[in-house]
Amino acid sequence: MSVTLAEDAFQFAVAIVGLIAIAATCVLPVLFLTLRIRDIVRRARDQAHGVQRCAKCGYDLRSSGNRCPECGAWDAERNERVRMKPASED
């Protein structure tokens, strides 16, 4: 059972195509996990430093009012916190 050069080249080509297919199907899950982990780390860091972000676009709301200046989303939770805060605290 000797393998000819043509059969060997065909097997090599099939192996390369298979590796490309495997690599291509791994790109999206790896990208998704990378972005998800980055988002979790950013949220934990922001929470530790007291940074408020817009739930819709992620804009930093520390110096903004109850409406996001980037996308115009209304922050009802922040509005409630500001309304419930006593006037003596600032």
JOJOGI-V925243 format. One record per backbone hydrogen bond with DSSP energy under -0.5 kcal/mol. CO is the residue of the C=O (numbers start at 1). NH is the residue of the N-H. E is the energy in kcal/mol with one decimal. If there is no record, write none. Layout:
<<CO,NH,E> <CO,NH,E>>
This chain:
<<2,4,-0.5> <4,8,-2.2> <5,9,-2.2> <6,10,-2.1> <7,11,-2.4> <8,12,-2.1> <9,13,-2.3> <10,14,-2.4> <11,15,-2.2> <12,16,-2.3> <13,17,-2.5> <14,18,-2.3> <15,19,-2.3> <16,20,-2.4> <17,21,-2.3> <18,22,-2.3> <19,23,-2.5> <20,24,-2.5> <21,25,-1.9> <22,26,-0.9> <23,27,-0.8> <24,28,-0.6> <25,29,-0.5> <26,30,-1.9> <27,31,-2.6> <28,32,-2.8> <29,33,-2.5> <30,34,-2.3> <31,35,-2.4> <32,36,-2.4> <33,37,-2.5> <34,38,-2.1> <35,39,-2.1> <36,40,-2.3> <37,41,-2.4> <38,42,-2.4> <39,43,-2.4> <40,44,-2.2> <41,45,-2.4> <42,46,-2.7> <43,47,-2.4> <44,48,-2.0> <45,49,-1.6> <46,50,-0.6> <46,51,-2.8> <47,50,-0.6> <52,61,-3.4> <54,58,-1.4> <59,54,-2.3> <61,64,-0.9> <66,75,-3.2> <68,72,-1.5> <73,68,-2.7> <74,76,-1.0> <75,79,-2.2> <76,80,-2.2> <77,81,-2.0> <78,82,-2.4> <79,83,-2.3> <80,84,-2.1> <81,85,-0.9> <86,89,-0.8>>
